[in-house]
Amino acid sequence: MAEFGNPEVIEEEVDILLIGGGMGACGAAYELGPWLEAAKAQGHDISVKLVDKAAMDRSGAVAQGLSSINTYLGESDPADYARMVSNDLMGITRDDLVYDLGRHVDDSVHLFEEWGLPIWKRPGDEGKSLKDGGQPVRSGKWQIMINGESYKWIVAEAAKKALGMDRIQERVFIVKLINDKNDPTRIAGAVGFSTRDHKLFIYKFKACLLVAGGCANIFRPRSVGEGTGRAWYPVWNAGSTYAMAAEAGAELTMMESRFVPVRFKDGYGPVGAWFLLFKAKATNAFGEVYMDTNKELLNDYPPYGQAAVPASCLHNHLMMKEMHEGRGPIYMDTPTALANLAETMTSKEIRQMEAEAWEDFLDMCIGQAGVWAGENIEPEKQPSELMPTEPYLLGSHSGCCGIWVSGPDDVGAPDAWNWGYRSMTTIKGLFTAADGVGASGHKFSSGSHAEGRLAAKAMVKYVMDNKDVAPELDTTVDELVEDIYRPVRTYLEHKDYTTAIDVNPHYITPRMLQFRLQKIMDEYCAGVATMYQTNENMLKVCEEKLGMLKEDALKMRAKDLHELLRAWENYHRVLTAEAHMKHIQFREETRYPGFYYRMDKNFVDEENWKCFVNSTYDKKTQTWNVFKVEHVDIVDKSKLFK
């Protein structure tokens, strides 16, 4: 029988491995079905396995539900979508990836509705599906309203039915990718462990889809004490996508890009529906609408400040001025917004509207409703405080960090942006989607699902083209077991050295290591402690401290499987944090004012820095190579600024 220190080792070989259970993985799982059948008809019997750290029904960023789908084009042109994404990310995105997603994403939304997701319709279209011309209730040009508490459950059910539960393994945390022994530029396997049993799993494969989400909790959160652990992005998103890809040798891109969402204070409740659907405005403590009073600040950032809708980071920038100059707190003027809407409504319609306002939180952030109830706040009667959060790293929201991938070959992109298979990284056989794809933000839930589908199709083609490749791991089974279970061995060897289990000179608990990481990033890499400000000297200190933390990370302990999970999440976070710091250090400008400020280079430098910043990591020397890649506009952006 397997013991904690000596896990049972299970080896398995498949053609395609899906790592993750979020929207990207669900999209791939659904899409694989018909392509596997088509391959089988041609004599290719392709085996597939999906491995999820959690359970697919509530896995990924959509786990708690959503109140809107933020990417649905409808009648809009994919080129306009590409323009919007580029502008919101201060001009540096891959038009080929964004345009390609724009022309595919609506099909995923139509599937969601077909599977049972309730989508709000305009009066007169209530019984008509989107696919048949039904018009959705829009909260913005790209957003549509849904009843989405069970959004992920619905999408996961379709994925599980399509793939089959015999091909799905839940509660297994993949923590390391393995390169091919005969070709280090090719991926050959992955290793992980059960979070429930003393089992270690080693997979061999020809191709894999790495979709393990973005990264939260590398910065100290604003919620402390009884609120510790509260965050905007899911706390189980530990940068595993970025860290594992980097260690495998894949080229990363735009890891300096981060998102600092403005949310209702303490509860992290969403503000999008209030701004877009209910037309609420944010004010300073004196009731002044700072987007109006500070509008001249936008002129400091041409051409992005002159767009009809300024970039998300610039909205934050205008808010920061109020906070710096002592005109806080900042409020969402919910009473005025609801009162203005009520002027043209019946009492029944007003009650319905207020119910929808509350449902916005019950769908996706029930904790916010709890904060309001606990503080005796009735949002229809008094404004609620807003606050920018700690930073997050992601590639599917209002950020675009991630991995450099091959794009489509039919949209006029440079030849260097395509190397044969959509969504494949610079490591052969390693694909990604959703938060994993860099330089391509604003995918959100529907786009992540669609991108998973695009990758699935490409993976099947890749496997068919490489049917004779036999993967061979460059690391032995014994070495993998020793590496993955190092925190366990450390604990078992030293646990009796002290009488207090958490105080020991030979190891550090995962919880304490995470606190150290968050303090370093918060104070030196533009976290909330410095109002998102840093400079060359602060980044140098950050670099030194992260170097020591990487050494100490090898001394993390794991007294049980839960701590083993936390230890490996932290290892991924540290590597992701280092990539983020290295990119900010390399990009000598402030490309995202409002998200972070390089105070020694506090300007947008279009002449020298309108480029992609890419990097590779050498896991043997533990060093980074960071470099520029030329930016090319494929879609004409001039329409944004007329």
FIDOKE-122240 format. One line per 8 residues: for each residue x, y, z of C-alpha. Coordinates in steps of 0.25 Angstrom, whole numbers, plus 5000, padded with zeros to 4 digits. Layout:
// residues N
X:Y:Z ~ ...
This chain:
// residues 642
5000:5000:5000 ~ 5005:5014:4996 ~ 5009:5023:5008 ~ 5011:5038:5008 ~ 5026:5038:5006 ~ 5025:5027:4996 ~ 5014:5029:4986 ~ 5009:5019:4976
5014:5023:4962 ~ 5005:5021:4951 ~ 5010:5023:4936 ~ 5001:5025:4925 ~ 5003:5028:4910 ~ 4993:5036:4901 ~ 4994:5044:4889 ~ 4988:5057:4894
4988:5062:4909 ~ 4979:5073:4913 ~ 4984:5080:4926 ~ 4973:5088:4933 ~ 4958:5088:4934 ~ 4954:5103:4931 ~ 4947:5109:4919 ~ 4959:5106:4910
4960:5092:4914 ~ 4945:5090:4912 ~ 4945:5096:4899 ~ 4956:5087:4894 ~ 4949:5075:4900 ~ 4936:5078:4893 ~ 4943:5081:4880 ~ 4952:5068:4880
4940:5059:4878 ~ 4937:5061:4863 ~ 4952:5062:4859 ~ 4956:5049:4866 ~ 4945:5042:4858 ~ 4950:5048:4845 ~ 4964:5044:4849 ~ 4959:5030:4852
4952:5029:4838 ~ 4966:5032:4832 ~ 4972:5021:4841 ~ 4977:5029:4853 ~ 4972:5024:4866 ~ 4976:5036:4875 ~ 4976:5035:4890 ~ 4972:5046:4899
4973:5049:4914 ~ 4968:5062:4921 ~ 4974:5064:4935 ~ 4969:5075:4945 ~ 4974:5079:4958 ~ 4960:5081:4963 ~ 4946:5077:4957 ~ 4942:5082:4944
4928:5086:4949 ~ 4934:5097:4957 ~ 4948:5098:4951 ~ 4955:5111:4945 ~ 4951:5126:4946 ~ 4937:5124:4943 ~ 4935:5115:4955 ~ 4926:5124:4963
4918:5128:4951 ~ 4917:5140:4943 ~ 4906:5151:4940 ~ 4910:5154:4926 ~ 4918:5148:4914 ~ 4928:5159:4911 ~ 4932:5155:4897 ~ 4920:5153:4887
4922:5160:4874 ~ 4908:5159:4867 ~ 4907:5168:4856 ~ 4921:5175:4859 ~ 4933:5173:4850 ~ 4944:5164:4855 ~ 4954:5176:4851 ~ 4947:5185:4860
4948:5175:4871 ~ 4963:5175:4868 ~ 4964:5190:4869 ~ 4957:5190:4882 ~ 4966:5180:4888 ~ 4978:5187:4883 ~ 4974:5200:4888 ~ 4970:5195:4902
4984:5189:4903 ~ 4991:5201:4899 ~ 4994:5197:4885 ~ 5002:5185:4886 ~ 4994:5172:4883 ~ 4995:5161:4872 ~ 4984:5165:4862 ~ 4985:5152:4856
4981:5144:4868 ~ 4970:5154:4872 ~ 4964:5155:4859 ~ 4964:5140:4858 ~ 4957:5139:4871 ~ 4947:5149:4867 ~ 4942:5142:4855 ~ 4940:5129:4863
4935:5133:4877 ~ 4920:5135:4874 ~ 4919:5120:4871 ~ 4923:5116:4885 ~ 4913:5126:4891 ~ 4902:5119:4882 ~ 4906:5106:4887 ~ 4905:5111:4902
4890:5115:4899 ~ 4887:5102:4892 ~ 4893:5095:4905 ~ 4883:5103:4914 ~ 4890:5115:4918 ~ 4879:5126:4920 ~ 4883:5139:4911 ~ 4875:5151:4913
4867:5156:4901 ~ 4862:5169:4896 ~ 4847:5171:4897 ~ 4840:5163:4886 ~ 4852:5153:4884 ~ 4850:5146:4897 ~ 4847:5132:4890 ~ 4857:5134:4879
4871:5128:4880 ~ 4883:5136:4877 ~ 4886:5127:4865 ~ 4873:5130:4860 ~ 4874:5145:4860 ~ 4870:5147:4875 ~ 4875:5160:4880 ~ 4882:5160:4893
4882:5170:4904 ~ 4895:5177:4903 ~ 4902:5184:4914 ~ 4913:5189:4904 ~ 4917:5187:4890 ~ 4923:5174:4893 ~ 4916:5169:4905 ~ 4903:5162:4907
4895:5159:4920 ~ 4893:5145:4925 ~ 4887:5137:4937 ~ 4900:5131:4939 ~ 4901:5125:4953 ~ 4902:5111:4946 ~ 4910:5116:4934 ~ 4922:5107:4937
4914:5095:4941 ~ 4906:5095:4927 ~ 4919:5097:4919 ~ 4926:5086:4927 ~ 4914:5076:4925 ~ 4915:5078:4910 ~ 4930:5075:4911 ~ 4929:5063:4919
4918:5057:4910 ~ 4927:5060:4898 ~ 4940:5054:4903 ~ 4934:5043:4912 ~ 4937:5042:4927 ~ 4947:5030:4924 ~ 4956:5040:4918 ~ 4955:5050:4929
4963:5050:4942 ~ 4960:5060:4953 ~ 4967:5064:4966 ~ 4981:5062:4959 ~ 4991:5074:4960 ~ 5000:5074:4948 ~ 5013:5082:4953 ~ 5024:5079:4942
5025:5077:4928 ~ 5036:5068:4922 ~ 5044:5070:4909 ~ 5048:5059:4899 ~ 5061:5052:4902 ~ 5064:5053:4887 ~ 5059:5067:4884 ~ 5059:5077:4895
5050:5086:4886 ~ 5039:5076:4887 ~ 5030:5073:4899 ~ 5029:5058:4903 ~ 5022:5057:4916 ~ 5016:5063:4929 ~ 5016:5059:4944 ~ 5007:5062:4955
5000:5056:4967 ~ 4987:5053:4973 ~ 4981:5063:4983 ~ 4973:5051:4989 ~ 4982:5039:4989 ~ 4997:5036:4990 ~ 4999:5034:4975 ~ 5008:5041:4965
5004:5041:4951 ~ 5014:5041:4939 ~ 5008:5044:4925 ~ 5015:5042:4912 ~ 5009:5049:4900 ~ 5011:5054:4886 ~ 5003:5067:4889 ~ 4997:5074:4901
4989:5086:4903 ~ 4994:5094:4915 ~ 4982:5102:4920 ~ 4984:5104:4935 ~ 4979:5118:4936 ~ 4986:5131:4940 ~ 4992:5136:4953 ~ 4986:5142:4966
4993:5144:4979 ~ 5007:5147:4975 ~ 5004:5161:4981 ~ 4999:5164:4995 ~ 4984:5165:4994 ~ 4977:5177:5000 ~ 4968:5167:5008 ~ 4976:5164:5021
4972:5158:5034 ~ 4959:5151:5033 ~ 4958:5154:5019 ~ 4971:5147:5015 ~ 4970:5139:5003 ~ 4959:5148:4997 ~ 4963:5152:4983 ~ 4957:5156:4970
4963:5145:4961 ~ 4962:5131:4966 ~ 4972:5128:4977 ~ 4975:5114:4971 ~ 4981:5121:4958 ~ 4995:5120:4962 ~ 5003:5123:4949 ~ 5004:5109:4946
5002:5111:4931 ~ 5013:5121:4930 ~ 5023:5114:4940 ~ 5022:5101:4934 ~ 5023:5106:4919 ~ 5035:5114:4923 ~ 5042:5103:4929 ~ 5039:5094:4917
5047:5105:4909 ~ 5034:5112:4902 ~ 5036:5127:4898 ~ 5027:5136:4907 ~ 5022:5149:4903 ~ 5017:5162:4910 ~ 5019:5157:4924 ~ 5020:5171:4928
5005:5173:4925 ~ 4996:5172:4937 ~ 4982:5175:4941 ~ 4978:5184:4953 ~ 4963:5183:4953 ~ 4955:5194:4960 ~ 4944:5187:4969 ~ 4935:5189:4980
4944:5190:4992 ~ 4947:5178:5001 ~ 4937:5169:4994 ~ 4943:5170:4980 ~ 4929:5171:4974 ~ 4928:5173:4959 ~ 4926:5187:4954 ~ 4924:5185:4939
4909:5183:4939 ~ 4907:5196:4948 ~ 4916:5204:4938 ~ 4910:5198:4925 ~ 4896:5194:4928 ~ 4892:5203:4939 ~ 4900:5215:4934 ~ 4906:5218:4948
4917:5227:4950 ~ 4929:5227:4959 ~ 4932:5240:4967 ~ 4942:5245:4977 ~ 4937:5248:4992 ~ 4932:5261:4987 ~ 4923:5255:4977 ~ 4931:5260:4965
4932:5250:4953 ~ 4947:5249:4952 ~ 4946:5244:4938 ~ 4941:5257:4934 ~ 4949:5266:4943 ~ 4962:5259:4940 ~ 4960:5257:4925 ~ 4972:5266:4921
4981:5255:4927 ~ 4977:5246:4915 ~ 4985:5256:4906 ~ 4998:5251:4912 ~ 4996:5238:4905 ~ 4993:5239:4890 ~ 4988:5233:4883 ~ 4981:5223:4893
4976:5235:4902 ~ 4968:5240:4890 ~ 4960:5228:4886 ~ 4945:5228:4888 ~ 4947:5218:4900 ~ 4960:5220:4907 ~ 4969:5208:4911 ~ 4965:5202:4924
4978:5205:4930 ~ 4975:5220:4927 ~ 4962:5219:4935 ~ 4971:5215:4947 ~ 4981:5226:4944 ~ 4970:5237:4945 ~ 4965:5230:4958 ~ 4979:5230:4964
4980:5245:4963 ~ 4968:5247:4972 ~ 4974:5237:4982 ~ 4988:5243:4982 ~ 4983:5257:4984 ~ 4974:5253:4996 ~ 4960:5254:4989 ~ 4956:5239:4993
4949:5231:4996 ~ 4945:5227:4982 ~ 4930:5223:4981 ~ 4921:5217:4971 ~ 4908:5226:4971 ~ 4898:5214:4971 ~ 4886:5223:4976 ~ 4887:5233:4965
4888:5222:4954 ~ 4876:5215:4959 ~ 4868:5227:4961 ~ 4871:5232:4947 ~ 4867:5219:4941 ~ 4854:5219:4950 ~ 4849:5232:4944 ~ 4844:5224:4932
4840:5212:4939 ~ 4828:5206:4946 ~ 4829:5201:4960 ~ 4829:5187:4955 ~ 4840:5190:4946 ~ 4848:5197:4957 ~ 4847:5184:4966 ~ 4852:5176:4954
4863:5185:4952 ~ 4868:5185:4966 ~ 4867:5170:4966 ~ 4876:5169:4954 ~ 4886:5179:4961 ~ 4886:5169:4973 ~ 4887:5157:4963 ~ 4899:5163:4957
4906:5159:4970 ~ 4899:5146:4974 ~ 4903:5141:4960 ~ 4918:5143:4961 ~ 4922:5149:4975 ~ 4913:5146:4986 ~ 4923:5151:4996 ~ 4920:5165:4991
4906:5163:4996 ~ 4911:5159:5009 ~ 4919:5171:5011 ~ 4908:5180:5008 ~ 4899:5173:5017 ~ 4909:5173:5028 ~ 4912:5188:5027 ~ 4897:5191:5026
4899:5197:5012 ~ 4887:5198:5003 ~ 4893:5201:4989 ~ 4880:5207:4984 ~ 4881:5217:4996 ~ 4895:5220:4998 ~ 4908:5220:4989 ~ 4918:5208:4991
4933:5210:4992 ~ 4942:5206:4980 ~ 4956:5202:4981 ~ 4967:5197:4971 ~ 4971:5183:4975 ~ 4985:5177:4975 ~ 4991:5173:4961 ~ 4987:5160:4954
4994:5153:4942 ~ 4985:5147:4931 ~ 4983:5147:4916 ~ 4968:5146:4915 ~ 4963:5158:4922 ~ 4969:5173:4921 ~ 4983:5168:4921 ~ 4991:5160:4911
5003:5153:4917 ~ 5005:5139:4913 ~ 5012:5130:4903 ~ 5016:5133:4889 ~ 5008:5124:4880 ~ 5006:5121:4865 ~ 4995:5129:4859 ~ 4986:5127:4846
4992:5127:4833 ~ 4981:5134:4825 ~ 4980:5148:4831 ~ 4993:5155:4826 ~ 5002:5153:4838 ~ 5017:5153:4837 ~ 5022:5139:4834 ~ 5029:5138:4847
5016:5138:4854 ~ 5012:5125:4848 ~ 5019:5112:4849 ~ 5009:5102:4845 ~ 4999:5099:4856 ~ 4989:5109:4862 ~ 4992:5112:4877 ~ 5005:5103:4877
5016:5110:4886 ~ 5031:5110:4881 ~ 5032:5096:4887 ~ 5027:5085:4878 ~ 5015:5079:4882 ~ 5012:5089:4894 ~ 4999:5096:4891 ~ 4992:5106:4900
4979:5115:4900 ~ 4971:5124:4908 ~ 4980:5131:4919 ~ 4992:5124:4913 ~ 4992:5131:4900 ~ 5000:5144:4901 ~ 4998:5157:4893 ~ 4983:5155:4891
4974:5160:4903 ~ 4959:5162:4904 ~ 4956:5147:4901 ~ 4948:5145:4914 ~ 4940:5133:4916 ~ 4934:5131:4902 ~ 4947:5134:4895 ~ 4955:5124:4904
4945:5113:4900 ~ 4946:5117:4886 ~ 4962:5117:4887 ~ 4962:5103:4893 ~ 4954:5099:4881 ~ 4964:5105:4871 ~ 4975:5098:4878 ~ 4968:5084:4879
4967:5084:4864 ~ 4981:5088:4862 ~ 4986:5077:4872 ~ 4979:5066:4864 ~ 4986:5071:4851 ~ 4999:5071:4859 ~ 4998:5057:4864 ~ 4994:5052:4851
5006:5058:4844 ~ 5015:5053:4855 ~ 5009:5039:4857 ~ 5023:5032:4856 ~ 5029:5041:4867 ~ 5031:5032:4880 ~ 5032:5041:4892 ~ 5044:5038:4901
5045:5046:4915 ~ 5058:5053:4918 ~ 5056:5050:4933 ~ 5055:5037:4940 ~ 5044:5032:4948 ~ 5052:5032:4961 ~ 5057:5046:4958 ~ 5042:5051:4956
5037:5045:4969 ~ 5049:5051:4976 ~ 5046:5065:4970 ~ 5031:5065:4972 ~ 5032:5059:4986 ~ 5043:5068:4991 ~ 5034:5076:5001 ~ 5029:5063:5007
5043:5057:5009 ~ 5048:5070:5015 ~ 5036:5070:5025 ~ 5038:5055:5029 ~ 5053:5057:5030 ~ 5052:5069:5039 ~ 5039:5069:5046 ~ 5044:5064:5059
5055:5074:5061 ~ 5046:5084:5068 ~ 5033:5082:5076 ~ 5026:5093:5069 ~ 5023:5087:5055 ~ 5022:5101:5048 ~ 5035:5106:5054 ~ 5047:5099:5048
5061:5103:5043 ~ 5061:5093:5032 ~ 5048:5096:5025 ~ 5038:5107:5022 ~ 5023:5105:5021 ~ 5016:5108:5008 ~ 5008:5119:5015 ~ 5020:5126:5020
5027:5126:5007 ~ 5015:5132:5000 ~ 5015:5143:5010 ~ 5029:5146:5007 ~ 5026:5146:4992 ~ 5015:5155:4993 ~ 5023:5165:5002 ~ 5034:5165:4992
5025:5168:4980 ~ 5016:5177:4987 ~ 5027:5186:4992 ~ 5037:5186:4980 ~ 5029:5182:4968 ~ 5018:5192:4968 ~ 5008:5186:4977 ~ 4998:5194:4986
5008:5198:4996 ~ 5015:5207:4987 ~ 5002:5211:4979 ~ 5007:5203:4967 ~ 5020:5210:4966 ~ 5034:5204:4964 ~ 5047:5208:4958 ~ 5060:5202:4953
5066:5202:4967 ~ 5054:5196:4974 ~ 5053:5185:4963 ~ 5068:5182:4965 ~ 5064:5179:4980 ~ 5052:5171:4976 ~ 5061:5163:4967 ~ 5071:5160:4978
5060:5156:4988 ~ 5053:5147:4978 ~ 5066:5140:4975 ~ 5068:5137:4990 ~ 5053:5133:4990 ~ 5055:5123:4979 ~ 5066:5116:4987 ~ 5057:5116:4999
5046:5110:4991 ~ 5053:5097:4990 ~ 5052:5096:5006 ~ 5037:5097:5006 ~ 5031:5086:5014 ~ 5018:5078:5012 ~ 5012:5071:5024 ~ 5000:5066:5015
4995:5066:5001 ~ 4988:5079:5003 ~ 5002:5085:5006 ~ 5008:5078:4995 ~ 4998:5085:4986 ~ 5001:5098:4992 ~ 5016:5096:4991 ~ 5016:5094:4976
5006:5105:4974 ~ 5016:5114:4981 ~ 5027:5109:4973 ~ 5019:5113:4960 ~ 5016:5127:4966 ~ 5030:5130:4969 ~ 5035:5127:4955 ~ 5023:5135:4949
5026:5146:4958 ~ 5041:5146:4953 ~ 5036:5147:4939 ~ 5027:5158:4942 ~ 5038:5166:4949 ~ 5048:5163:4938 ~ 5039:5169:4927 ~ 5036:5181:4935
5051:5183:4937 ~ 5054:5181:4922 ~ 5043:5190:4917 ~ 5048:5204:4920 ~ 5035:5212:4919 ~ 5021:5212:4926 ~ 5013:5205:4916 ~ 5001:5203:4925
4999:5216:4934 ~ 4989:5212:4944 ~ 4993:5198:4945 ~ 5008:5201:4948 ~ 5017:5212:4947 ~ 5032:5212:4945 ~ 5035:5225:4952 ~ 5048:5226:4945
5042:5224:4931 ~ 5028:5230:4934 ~ 5024:5232:4920 ~ 5019:5224:4908 ~ 5031:5223:4898 ~ 5024:5219:4884 ~ 5037:5221:4877 ~ 5046:5211:4884
5036:5202:4892 ~ 5024:5200:4883 ~ 5028:5185:4882 ~ 5026:5172:4888 ~ 5035:5168:4900 ~ 5038:5153:4899 ~ 5046:5144:4908 ~ 5051:5130:4910
5056:5123:4922 ~ 5067:5113:4924 ~ 5064:5104:4935 ~ 5078:5098:4936 ~ 5084:5112:4939 ~ 5071:5118:4944 ~ 5074:5130:4936 ~ 5065:5139:4927
5067:5144:4913 ~ 5058:5156:4910 ~ 5057:5162:4897 ~ 5049:5171:4887 ~ 5040:5166:4876 ~ 5035:5175:4865 ~ 5021:5179:4866 ~ 5013:5179:4853
4998:5185:4851 ~ 4990:5176:4842 ~ 4977:5183:4845 ~ 4976:5198:4842 ~ 4975:5205:4855 ~ 4973:5220:4850 ~ 4958:5218:4852 ~ 4959:5218:4867
4964:5232:4868 ~ 4956:5240:4858
